[in-house]
Amino acid sequence: MTVALQILNRRIVGPAKRLPKFLVALILAIGVASVMTSISIGIYISSGVLSIDLSRPGFDALRQHVKNEGSTVNFSSTGPLDSQAFDSFTKIYNKQTTELQATGSFNDDAFSDANIGLMTETPVQ
């Protein structure tokens, strides 16, 4: 075979060999994404999070009854950095640290509704 025929053969057969690999990779990616999505939806349903998800349609009335009882004080991201700003930040930081340490690292109540800020009363239906 001459060099010209070899080059022509590579140009014709080359893309044809790559196309099935691309299709296999595309199908494999879609398959993996579908399986992972199915698993995550299964976990979402079986864990019970579905029953407390207030963002779903039909829970508009319940969303209106949710109250944010805690007022979180935020540190201002603008302004001068003087001793008053540092004292203010230290006060906010120490308050949050004390609340976190009161829960305990390995306590079963660390993820209770009250500690993570969820409503504790039964919602009105």
A tleap script that builds the chain and sets N, CA, C and O, in Angstrom:
source leaprc.protein.ff14SB
mol = sequence {
  NMET THR VAL ALA LEU GLN ILE LEU ASN ARG
  ARG ILE VAL GLY PRO ALA LYS ARG LEU PRO
  LYS PHE LEU VAL ALA LEU ILE LEU ALA ILE
  GLY VAL ALA SER VAL MET THR SER ILE SER
  ILE GLY ILE TYR ILE SER SER GLY VAL LEU
  SER ILE ASP LEU SER ARG PRO GLY PHE ASP
  ALA LEU ARG GLN HIE VAL LYS ASN GLU GLY
  SER THR VAL ASN PHE SER SER THR GLY PRO
  LEU ASP SER GLN ALA PHE ASP SER PHE THR
  LYS ILE TYR ASN LYS GLN THR THR GLU LEU
  GLN ALA THR GLY SER PHE ASN ASP ASP ALA
  PHE SER ASP ALA ASN ILE GLY LEU MET THR
  GLU THR PRO VAL CGLN
}
set mol.1.N position { 0.831 -1.151 0.000 }
set mol.1.CA position { 0.000 0.000 0.000 }
set mol.1.C position { 0.895 1.240 0.000 }
set mol.1.O position { 1.960 1.274 0.615 }
set mol.2.N position { 0.440 2.193 -0.675 }
set mol.2.CA position { 1.222 3.420 -0.720 }
set mol.2.C position { 0.897 4.274 0.492 }
set mol.2.O position { -0.054 4.015 1.230 }
set mol.3.N position { 1.698 5.277 0.669 }
set mol.3.CA position { 1.521 6.164 1.806 }
set mol.3.C position { 0.212 6.932 1.676 }
set mol.3.O position { -0.471 7.146 2.677 }
set mol.4.N position { -0.147 7.341 0.493 }
set mol.4.CA position { -1.383 8.088 0.286 }
set mol.4.C position { -2.595 7.239 0.648 }
set mol.4.O position { -3.544 7.751 1.241 }
set mol.5.N position { -2.586 5.956 0.305 }
set mol.5.CA position { -3.705 5.082 0.657 }
set mol.5.C position { -3.782 4.844 2.165 }
set mol.5.O position { -4.874 4.738 2.722 }
set mol.6.N position { -2.633 4.760 2.821 }
set mol.6.CA position { -2.635 4.580 4.270 }
set mol.6.C position { -3.235 5.802 4.968 }
set mol.6.O position { -4.017 5.666 5.910 }
set mol.7.N position { -2.865 6.994 4.502 }
set mol.7.CA position { -3.404 8.222 5.086 }
set mol.7.C position { -4.905 8.303 4.834 }
set mol.7.O position { -5.672 8.660 5.729 }
set mol.8.N position { -5.326 7.966 3.598 }
set mol.8.CA position { -6.746 7.989 3.262 }
set mol.8.C position { -7.513 6.965 4.100 }
set mol.8.O position { -8.624 7.242 4.551 }
set mol.9.N position { -6.936 5.807 4.307 }
set mol.9.CA position { -7.563 4.758 5.101 }
set mol.9.C position { -7.722 5.215 6.555 }
set mol.9.O position { -8.755 4.941 7.167 }
set mol.10.N position { -6.740 5.894 7.115 }
set mol.10.CA position { -6.823 6.385 8.486 }
set mol.10.C position { -7.914 7.440 8.626 }
set mol.10.O position { -8.619 7.479 9.635 }
set mol.11.N position { -8.053 8.297 7.612 }
set mol.11.CA position { -9.054 9.353 7.692 }
set mol.11.C position { -10.468 8.796 7.589 }
set mol.11.O position { -11.386 9.332 8.210 }
set mol.12.N position { -10.653 7.760 6.838 }
set mol.12.CA position { -11.985 7.192 6.656 }
set mol.12.C position { -12.357 6.298 7.837 }
set mol.12.O position { -13.466 6.398 8.362 }
set mol.13.N position { -11.452 5.439 8.252 }
set mol.13.CA position { -11.757 4.472 9.303 }
set mol.13.C position { -11.615 5.079 10.686 }
set mol.13.O position { -12.297 4.638 11.610 }
set mol.14.N position { -10.753 6.080 10.866 }
set mol.14.CA position { -10.487 6.680 12.177 }
set mol.14.C position { -11.737 7.189 12.871 }
set mol.14.O position { -12.006 6.757 13.991 }
set mol.15.N position { -12.529 8.095 12.267 }
set mol.15.CA position { -13.735 8.586 12.940 }
set mol.15.C position { -14.760 7.493 13.201 }
set mol.15.O position { -15.498 7.554 14.185 }
set mol.16.N position { -14.809 6.495 12.327 }
set mol.16.CA position { -15.770 5.412 12.524 }
set mol.16.C position { -15.421 4.597 13.762 }
set mol.16.O position { -16.319 4.084 14.429 }
set mol.17.N position { -14.163 4.468 14.078 }
set mol.17.CA position { -13.763 3.736 15.282 }
set mol.17.C position { -14.028 4.559 16.537 }
set mol.17.O position { -14.326 3.998 17.591 }
set mol.18.N position { -13.923 5.877 16.437 }
set mol.18.CA position { -14.148 6.725 17.598 }
set mol.18.C position { -15.627 6.871 17.922 }
set mol.18.O position { -15.980 7.035 19.090 }
set mol.19.N position { -16.485 6.817 16.940 }
set mol.19.CA position { -17.908 7.027 17.163 }
set mol.19.C position { -18.511 5.997 18.104 }
set mol.19.O position { -19.233 6.397 19.018 }
set mol.20.N position { -18.271 4.712 17.949 }
set mol.20.CA position { -18.837 3.752 18.911 }
set mol.20.C position { -18.306 3.965 20.331 }
set mol.20.O position { -19.052 3.780 21.293 }
set mol.21.N position { -17.030 4.350 20.484 }
set mol.21.CA position { -16.497 4.603 21.814 }
set mol.21.C position { -17.207 5.797 22.444 }
set mol.21.O position { -17.502 5.790 23.639 }
set mol.22.N position { -17.479 6.821 21.637 }
set mol.22.CA position { -18.177 7.992 22.137 }
set mol.22.C position { -19.599 7.629 22.545 }
set mol.22.O position { -20.071 8.058 23.599 }
set mol.23.N position { -20.285 6.843 21.720 }
set mol.23.CA position { -21.648 6.434 22.051 }
set mol.23.C position { -21.684 5.576 23.314 }
set mol.23.O position { -22.580 5.725 24.145 }
set mol.24.N position { -20.721 4.689 23.455 }
set mol.24.CA position { -20.651 3.851 24.649 }
set mol.24.C position { -20.404 4.722 25.875 }
set mol.24.O position { -21.025 4.517 26.918 }
set mol.25.N position { -19.501 5.693 25.756 }
set mol.25.CA position { -19.226 6.583 26.886 }
set mol.25.C position { -20.457 7.423 27.226 }
set mol.25.O position { -20.755 7.629 28.402 }
set mol.26.N position { -21.168 7.904 26.219 }
set mol.26.CA position { -22.365 8.707 26.450 }
set mol.26.C position { -23.455 7.877 27.124 }
set mol.26.O position { -24.076 8.332 28.085 }
set mol.27.N position { -23.685 6.690 26.636 }
set mol.27.CA position { -24.698 5.799 27.216 }
set mol.27.C position { -24.306 5.417 28.642 }
set mol.27.O position { -25.156 5.358 29.530 }
set mol.28.N position { -23.025 5.158 28.856 }
set mol.28.CA position { -22.551 4.823 30.194 }
set mol.28.C position { -22.735 5.994 31.154 }
set mol.28.O position { -23.144 5.787 32.296 }
set mol.29.N position { -22.444 7.216 30.719 }
set mol.29.CA position { -22.615 8.397 31.571 }
set mol.29.C position { -24.088 8.611 31.916 }
set mol.29.O position { -24.426 8.912 33.060 }
set mol.30.N position { -24.954 8.454 30.927 }
set mol.30.CA position { -26.388 8.609 31.192 }
set mol.30.C position { -26.878 7.509 32.126 }
set mol.30.O position { -27.709 7.765 32.999 }
set mol.31.N position { -26.382 6.306 31.957 }
set mol.31.CA position { -26.767 5.202 32.824 }
set mol.31.C position { -26.331 5.420 34.263 }
set mol.31.O position { -27.103 5.188 35.192 }
set mol.32.N position { -25.093 5.866 34.447 }
set mol.32.CA position { -24.585 6.119 35.797 }
set mol.32.C position { -25.381 7.245 36.457 }
set mol.32.O position { -25.737 7.148 37.632 }
set mol.33.N position { -25.661 8.313 35.705 }
set mol.33.CA position { -26.440 9.428 36.248 }
set mol.33.C position { -27.844 8.969 36.637 }
set mol.33.O position { -28.365 9.387 37.671 }
set mol.34.N position { -28.455 8.122 35.826 }
set mol.34.CA position { -29.799 7.621 36.137 }
set mol.34.C position { -29.790 6.759 37.392 }
set mol.34.O position { -30.680 6.878 38.233 }
set mol.35.N position { -28.796 5.896 37.523 }
set mol.35.CA position { -28.708 5.028 38.700 }
set mol.35.C position { -28.479 5.863 39.958 }
set mol.35.O position { -29.119 5.624 40.982 }
set mol.36.N position { -27.578 6.834 39.892 }
set mol.36.CA position { -27.296 7.669 41.059 }
set mol.36.C position { -28.523 8.503 41.452 }
set mol.36.O position { -28.800 8.686 42.638 }
set mol.37.N position { -29.246 9.000 40.461 }
set mol.37.CA position { -30.455 9.762 40.750 }
set mol.37.C position { -31.509 8.869 41.392 }
set mol.37.O position { -32.174 9.283 42.341 }
set mol.38.N position { -31.667 7.656 40.887 }
set mol.38.CA position { -32.627 6.723 41.476 }
set mol.38.C position { -32.270 6.391 42.918 }
set mol.38.O position { -33.150 6.316 43.777 }
set mol.39.N position { -30.995 6.194 43.185 }
set mol.39.CA position { -30.547 5.893 44.546 }
set mol.39.C position { -30.834 7.076 45.469 }
set mol.39.O position { -31.322 6.888 46.583 }
set mol.40.N position { -30.533 8.297 45.011 }
set mol.40.CA position { -30.752 9.463 45.874 }
set mol.40.C position { -32.234 9.695 46.138 }
set mol.40.O position { -32.602 10.073 47.251 }
set mol.41.N position { -33.083 9.482 45.158 }
set mol.41.CA position { -34.522 9.621 45.369 }
set mol.41.C position { -35.021 8.539 46.322 }
set mol.41.O position { -35.888 8.794 47.158 }
set mol.42.N position { -34.478 7.341 46.195 }
set mol.42.CA position { -34.847 6.259 47.116 }
set mol.42.C position { -34.468 6.583 48.546 }
set mol.42.O position { -35.247 6.330 49.466 }
set mol.43.N position { -33.287 7.137 48.747 }
set mol.43.CA position { -32.862 7.544 50.093 }
set mol.43.C position { -33.745 8.664 50.609 }
set mol.43.O position { -34.111 8.672 51.784 }
set mol.44.N position { -34.092 9.611 49.747 }
set mol.44.CA position { -34.944 10.746 50.121 }
set mol.44.C position { -36.305 10.259 50.609 }
set mol.44.O position { -36.841 10.777 51.589 }
set mol.45.N position { -36.858 9.267 49.928 }
set mol.45.CA position { -38.170 8.753 50.297 }
set mol.45.C position { -38.078 7.858 51.536 }
set mol.45.O position { -38.896 7.984 52.448 }
set mol.46.N position { -37.094 6.957 51.577 }
set mol.46.CA position { -37.021 5.991 52.675 }
set mol.46.C position { -36.548 6.613 53.991 }
set mol.46.O position { -36.846 6.079 55.059 }
set mol.47.N position { -35.825 7.720 53.935 }
set mol.47.CA position { -35.325 8.326 55.172 }
set mol.47.C position { -36.382 9.152 55.890 }
set mol.47.O position { -36.195 9.515 57.051 }
set mol.48.N position { -37.478 9.453 55.226 }
set mol.48.CA position { -38.537 10.223 55.855 }
set mol.48.C position { -38.419 11.714 55.641 }
set mol.48.O position { -39.258 12.467 56.137 }
set mol.49.N position { -37.418 12.164 54.927 }
set mol.49.CA position { -37.255 13.591 54.668 }
set mol.49.C position { -38.402 14.092 53.796 }
set mol.49.O position { -38.766 15.266 53.858 }
set mol.50.N position { -38.957 13.221 53.000 }
set mol.50.CA position { -40.084 13.580 52.150 }
set mol.50.C position { -41.241 14.135 52.965 }
set mol.50.O position { -41.934 15.052 52.524 }
set mol.51.N position { -41.448 13.586 54.143 }
set mol.51.CA position { -42.595 14.012 54.949 }
set mol.51.C position { -42.387 15.360 55.628 }
set mol.51.O position { -43.366 15.986 56.036 }
set mol.52.N position { -41.156 15.828 55.764 }
set mol.52.CA position { -40.925 17.122 56.413 }
set mol.52.C position { -40.454 18.189 55.432 }
set mol.52.O position { -40.101 19.293 55.845 }
set mol.53.N position { -40.445 17.875 54.153 }
set mol.53.CA position { -39.996 18.824 53.134 }
set mol.53.C position { -41.120 19.807 52.850 }
set mol.53.O position { -42.081 19.467 52.159 }
set mol.54.N position { -41.011 21.019 53.373 }
set mol.54.CA position { -42.057 22.018 53.209 }
set mol.54.C position { -41.957 22.770 51.893 }
set mol.54.O position { -42.792 23.634 51.625 }
set mol.55.N position { -40.971 22.472 51.069 }
set mol.55.CA position { -40.848 23.168 49.791 }
set mol.55.C position { -41.708 22.529 48.703 }
set mol.55.O position { -41.820 23.070 47.603 }
set mol.56.N position { -42.312 21.385 49.005 }
set mol.56.CA position { -43.151 20.726 48.017 }
set mol.56.C position { -44.452 21.486 47.817 }
set mol.56.O position { -44.918 22.169 48.728 }
set mol.57.N position { -45.040 21.374 46.633 }
set mol.57.CA position { -46.341 22.019 46.396 }
set mol.57.C position { -47.401 21.444 47.339 }
set mol.57.O position { -47.363 20.263 47.683 }
set mol.58.N position { -48.322 22.272 47.740 }
set mol.58.CA position { -49.375 21.828 48.635 }
set mol.58.C position { -49.098 22.134 50.088 }
set mol.58.O position { -49.973 21.945 50.933 }
set mol.59.N position { -47.901 22.603 50.403 }
set mol.59.CA position { -47.554 22.917 51.779 }
set mol.59.C position { -47.460 24.422 52.001 }
set mol.59.O position { -46.768 24.874 52.913 }
set mol.60.N position { -48.157 25.206 51.165 }
set mol.60.CA position { -48.130 26.663 51.305 }
set mol.60.C position { -48.679 27.103 52.653 }
set mol.60.O position { -48.133 28.010 53.281 }
set mol.61.N position { -49.748 26.470 53.098 }
set mol.61.CA position { -50.361 26.853 54.371 }
set mol.61.C position { -49.424 26.553 55.538 }
set mol.61.O position { -49.356 27.333 56.488 }
set mol.62.N position { -48.712 25.451 55.480 }
set mol.62.CA position { -47.788 25.110 56.556 }
set mol.62.C position { -46.584 26.044 56.581 }
set mol.62.O position { -46.084 26.381 57.654 }
set mol.63.N position { -46.114 26.467 55.400 }
set mol.63.CA position { -44.963 27.367 55.335 }
set mol.63.C position { -45.256 28.696 56.018 }
set mol.63.O position { -44.350 29.331 56.558 }
set mol.64.N position { -46.512 29.119 55.998 }
set mol.64.CA position { -46.875 30.386 56.622 }
set mol.64.C position { -46.823 30.302 58.144 }
set mol.64.O position { -46.664 31.325 58.810 }
set mol.65.N position { -46.954 29.104 58.703 }
set mol.65.CA position { -46.947 28.938 60.153 }
set mol.65.C position { -45.552 28.739 60.724 }
set mol.65.O position { -45.380 28.751 61.943 }
set mol.66.N position { -44.566 28.558 59.880 }
set mol.66.CA position { -43.195 28.370 60.350 }
set mol.66.C position { -42.659 29.720 60.796 }
set mol.66.O position { -42.692 30.697 60.048 }
set mol.67.N position { -42.169 29.758 62.019 }
set mol.67.CA position { -41.651 31.005 62.576 }
set mol.67.C position { -40.183 30.836 62.909 }
set mol.67.O position { -39.763 29.798 63.421 }
set mol.68.N position { -39.423 31.847 62.620 }
set mol.68.CA position { -38.018 31.866 62.997 }
set mol.68.C position { -37.921 32.549 64.346 }
set mol.68.O position { -37.977 33.776 64.432 }
set mol.69.N position { -37.775 31.755 65.405 }
set mol.69.CA position { -37.782 32.300 66.755 }
set mol.69.C position { -36.435 32.893 67.143 }
set mol.69.O position { -36.377 33.827 67.943 }
set mol.70.N position { -35.380 32.374 66.598 }
set mol.70.CA position { -34.056 32.863 66.958 }
set mol.70.C position { -33.631 34.030 66.086 }
set mol.70.O position { -33.791 34.000 64.866 }
set mol.71.N position { -33.102 35.027 66.704 }
set mol.71.CA position { -32.597 36.152 65.927 }
set mol.71.C position { -31.078 36.039 65.888 }
set mol.71.O position { -30.411 36.188 66.912 }
set mol.72.N position { -30.551 35.781 64.732 }
set mol.72.CA position { -29.121 35.630 64.564 }
set mol.72.C position { -28.501 36.992 64.322 }
set mol.72.O position { -28.923 37.729 63.431 }
set mol.73.N position { -27.513 37.317 65.110 }
set mol.73.CA position { -26.812 38.586 64.952 }
set mol.73.C position { -25.626 38.342 64.032 }
set mol.73.O position { -24.784 37.485 64.301 }
set mol.74.N position { -25.567 39.097 62.953 }
set mol.74.CA position { -24.482 38.946 62.000 }
set mol.74.C position { -23.475 40.063 62.168 }
set mol.74.O position { -23.821 41.185 62.536 }
set mol.75.N position { -22.228 39.739 61.892 }
set mol.75.CA position { -21.165 40.728 61.951 }
set mol.75.C position { -21.140 41.477 60.627 }
set mol.75.O position { -21.194 40.858 59.564 }
set mol.76.N position { -21.060 42.772 60.681 }
set mol.76.CA position { -21.071 43.596 59.475 }
set mol.76.C position { -19.799 43.357 58.658 }
set mol.76.O position { -18.698 43.328 59.208 }
set mol.77.N position { -19.956 43.191 57.366 }
set mol.77.CA position { -18.798 42.966 56.501 }
set mol.77.C position { -18.185 44.265 56.006 }
set mol.77.O position { -17.155 44.247 55.332 }
set mol.78.N position { -18.796 45.377 56.329 }
set mol.78.CA position { -18.246 46.676 55.941 }
set mol.78.C position { -18.027 47.516 57.184 }
set mol.78.O position { -18.616 47.256 58.233 }
set mol.79.N position { -17.192 48.507 57.064 }
set mol.79.CA position { -16.942 49.408 58.181 }
set mol.79.C position { -15.502 49.336 58.623 }
set mol.79.O position { -14.729 48.510 58.137 }
set mol.80.N position { -15.151 50.192 59.533 }
set mol.80.CA position { -13.755 50.238 59.990 }
set mol.80.C position { -13.429 49.062 60.909 }
set mol.80.O position { -14.299 48.540 61.606 }
set mol.81.N position { -12.169 48.659 60.898 }
set mol.81.CA position { -11.697 47.593 61.777 }
set mol.81.C position { -10.997 48.240 62.968 }
set mol.81.O position { -9.771 48.348 63.006 }
set mol.82.N position { -11.777 48.654 63.910 }
set mol.82.CA position { -11.220 49.253 65.115 }
set mol.82.C position { -11.499 48.337 66.301 }
set mol.82.O position { -12.024 47.236 66.134 }
set mol.83.N position { -11.153 48.787 67.476 }
set mol.83.CA position { -11.315 47.944 68.662 }
set mol.83.C position { -12.784 47.632 68.942 }
set mol.83.O position { -13.097 46.559 69.457 }
set mol.84.N position { -13.684 48.549 68.612 }
set mol.84.CA position { -15.109 48.308 68.821 }
set mol.84.C position { -15.594 47.178 67.905 }
set mol.84.O position { -16.397 46.346 68.329 }
set mol.85.N position { -15.116 47.139 66.650 }
set mol.85.CA position { -15.498 46.078 65.721 }
set mol.85.C position { -14.967 44.726 66.197 }
set mol.85.O position { -15.672 43.720 66.115 }
set mol.86.N position { -13.736 44.700 66.692 }
set mol.86.CA position { -13.170 43.452 67.194 }
set mol.86.C position { -13.915 42.969 68.437 }
set mol.86.O position { -14.156 41.772 68.594 }
set mol.87.N position { -14.278 43.893 69.311 }
set mol.87.CA position { -15.047 43.518 70.505 }
set mol.87.C position { -16.423 42.969 70.125 }
set mol.87.O position { -16.895 41.995 70.711 }
set mol.88.N position { -17.055 43.598 69.147 }
set mol.88.CA position { -18.357 43.133 68.680 }
set mol.88.C position { -18.252 41.733 68.090 }
set mol.88.O position { -19.082 40.871 68.380 }
set mol.89.N position { -17.232 41.503 67.262 }
set mol.89.CA position { -17.043 40.186 66.663 }
set mol.89.C position { -16.759 39.135 67.733 }
set mol.89.O position { -17.306 38.034 67.686 }
set mol.90.N position { -15.910 39.473 68.690 }
set mol.90.CA position { -15.565 38.524 69.748 }
set mol.90.C position { -16.791 38.162 70.569 }
set mol.90.O position { -16.954 37.005 70.959 }
set mol.91.N position { -17.655 39.134 70.836 }
set mol.91.CA position { -18.875 38.877 71.597 }
set mol.91.C position { -19.799 37.916 70.833 }
set mol.91.O position { -20.314 36.957 71.409 }
set mol.92.N position { -20.004 38.176 69.543 }
set mol.92.CA position { -20.857 37.301 68.712 }
set mol.92.C position { -20.249 35.911 68.620 }
set mol.92.O position { -20.954 34.910 68.750 }
set mol.93.N position { -18.937 35.849 68.395 }
set mol.93.CA position { -18.235 34.568 68.248 }
set mol.93.C position { -18.321 33.745 69.529 }
set mol.93.O position { -18.604 32.548 69.479 }
set mol.94.N position { -18.082 34.371 70.665 }
set mol.94.CA position { -18.128 33.644 71.941 }
set mol.94.C position { -19.534 33.136 72.254 }
set mol.94.O position { -19.692 32.044 72.801 }
set mol.95.N position { -20.556 33.925 71.907 }
set mol.95.CA position { -21.936 33.485 72.133 }
set mol.95.C position { -22.247 32.239 71.296 }
set mol.95.O position { -22.813 31.274 71.809 }
set mol.96.N position { -21.880 32.258 70.021 }
set mol.96.CA position { -22.132 31.102 69.155 }
set mol.96.C position { -21.316 29.886 69.604 }
set mol.96.O position { -21.814 28.761 69.564 }
set mol.97.N position { -20.078 30.102 70.026 }
set mol.97.CA position { -19.238 29.005 70.493 }
set mol.97.C position { -19.822 28.362 71.738 }
set mol.97.O position { -19.824 27.137 71.864 }
set mol.98.N position { -20.317 29.178 72.657 }
set mol.98.CA position { -20.930 28.654 73.881 }
set mol.98.C position { -22.165 27.818 73.557 }
set mol.98.O position { -22.365 26.755 74.146 }
set mol.99.N position { -22.994 28.287 72.626 }
set mol.99.CA position { -24.186 27.526 72.244 }
set mol.99.C position { -23.812 26.201 71.582 }
set mol.99.O position { -24.467 25.186 71.815 }
set mol.100.N position { -22.776 26.205 70.769 }
set mol.100.CA position { -22.348 24.966 70.115 }
set mol.100.C position { -21.745 23.983 71.115 }
set mol.100.O position { -22.002 22.782 71.032 }
set mol.101.N position { -20.956 24.477 72.046 }
set mol.101.CA position { -20.325 23.586 73.019 }
set mol.101.C position { -21.339 23.037 74.013 }
set mol.101.O position { -21.121 21.963 74.574 }
set mol.102.N position { -22.433 23.740 74.243 }
set mol.102.CA position { -23.458 23.262 75.170 }
set mol.102.C position { -24.150 22.014 74.636 }
set mol.102.O position { -24.638 21.196 75.415 }
set mol.103.N position { -24.195 21.865 73.335 }
set mol.103.CA position { -24.844 20.705 72.739 }
set mol.103.C position { -24.043 19.436 72.970 }
set mol.103.O position { -24.614 18.377 73.233 }
set mol.104.N position { -22.744 19.533 72.875 }
set mol.104.CA position { -21.890 18.362 73.032 }
set mol.104.C position { -21.625 17.718 71.687 }
set mol.104.O position { -22.503 17.670 70.825 }
set mol.105.N position { -20.420 17.228 71.514 }
set mol.105.CA position { -20.026 16.682 70.223 }
set mol.105.C position { -20.683 15.349 69.915 }
set mol.105.O position { -21.121 15.121 68.787 }
set mol.106.N position { -20.758 14.467 70.899 }
set mol.106.CA position { -21.255 13.121 70.643 }
set mol.106.C position { -22.576 12.844 71.354 }
set mol.106.O position { -22.927 11.692 71.609 }
set mol.107.N position { -23.279 13.881 71.660 }
set mol.107.CA position { -24.557 13.757 72.326 }
set mol.107.C position { -25.637 13.413 71.297 }
set mol.107.O position { -25.608 13.916 70.174 }
set mol.108.N position { -26.577 12.568 71.674 }
set mol.108.CA position { -27.658 12.204 70.760 }
set mol.108.C position { -28.563 13.386 70.441 }
set mol.108.O position { -29.214 13.402 69.396 }
set mol.109.N position { -28.612 14.359 71.315 }
set mol.109.CA position { -29.464 15.524 71.101 }
set mol.109.C position { -28.843 16.557 70.174 }
set mol.109.O position { -29.452 17.597 69.924 }
set mol.110.N position { -27.654 16.297 69.662 }
set mol.110.CA position { -26.979 17.272 68.807 }
set mol.110.C position { -27.783 17.565 67.546 }
set mol.110.O position { -27.727 18.676 67.019 }
set mol.111.N position { -28.521 16.591 67.065 }
set mol.111.CA position { -29.312 16.781 65.852 }
set mol.111.C position { -30.808 16.828 66.143 }
set mol.111.O position { -31.620 16.519 65.271 }
set mol.112.N position { -31.166 17.203 67.334 }
set mol.112.CA position { -32.586 17.322 67.640 }
set mol.112.C position { -33.161 18.535 66.921 }
set mol.112.O position { -32.424 19.424 66.494 }
set mol.113.N position { -34.464 18.563 66.793 }
set mol.113.CA position { -35.125 19.660 66.083 }
set mol.113.C position { -34.818 21.018 66.703 }
set mol.113.O position { -34.626 22.000 65.986 }
set mol.114.N position { -34.770 21.076 68.006 }
set mol.114.CA position { -34.518 22.353 68.678 }
set mol.114.C position { -33.090 22.839 68.426 }
set mol.114.O position { -32.864 24.035 68.241 }
set mol.115.N position { -32.135 21.919 68.419 }
set mol.115.CA position { -30.743 22.325 68.242 }
set mol.115.C position { -30.421 22.752 66.820 }
set mol.115.O position { -29.562 23.611 66.621 }
set mol.116.N position { -31.076 22.183 65.842 }
set mol.116.CA position { -30.779 22.588 64.467 }
set mol.116.C position { -31.756 23.627 63.952 }
set mol.116.O position { -31.700 24.006 62.782 }
set mol.117.N position { -32.653 24.092 64.811 }
set mol.117.CA position { -33.496 25.229 64.469 }
set mol.117.C position { -34.789 24.880 63.749 }
set mol.117.O position { -35.398 25.759 63.138 }
set mol.118.N position { -35.224 23.643 63.800 }
set mol.118.CA position { -36.504 23.289 63.191 }
set mol.118.C position { -37.627 23.601 64.158 }
set mol.118.O position { -37.415 23.715 65.365 }
set mol.119.N position { -38.820 23.739 63.613 }
set mol.119.CA position { -39.950 24.025 64.496 }
set mol.119.C position { -40.211 22.823 65.379 }
set mol.119.O position { -40.124 21.678 64.934 }
set mol.120.N position { -40.528 23.091 66.622 }
set mol.120.CA position { -40.744 22.019 67.580 }
set mol.120.C position { -42.210 21.765 67.863 }
set mol.120.O position { -42.566 20.725 68.418 }
set mol.121.N position { -43.065 22.702 67.489 }
set mol.121.CA position { -44.489 22.517 67.715 }
set mol.121.C position { -45.114 21.789 66.532 }
set mol.121.O position { -44.581 21.823 65.423 }
set mol.122.N position { -46.225 21.141 66.766 }
set mol.122.CA position { -46.952 20.474 65.697 }
set mol.122.C position { -47.605 21.525 64.813 }
set mol.122.O position { -48.324 22.387 65.318 }
set mol.123.N position { -47.370 21.473 63.485 }
set mol.123.CA position { -47.930 22.502 62.618 }
set mol.123.C position { -49.451 22.383 62.499 }
set mol.123.O position { -50.009 21.292 62.617 }
set mol.124.N position { -50.095 23.490 62.271 }
set mol.124.CA position { -51.542 23.536 62.100 }
set mol.124.C position { -51.851 23.119 60.673 }
set mol.124.O position { -51.255 23.624 59.721 }
set mol.125.N position { -52.792 22.188 60.535 }
set mol.125.CA position { -53.120 21.716 59.180 }
set mol.125.C position { -54.466 22.165 58.747 }
set mol.125.O position { -54.893 21.854 57.636 }
savepdb mol mol.pdb
quit
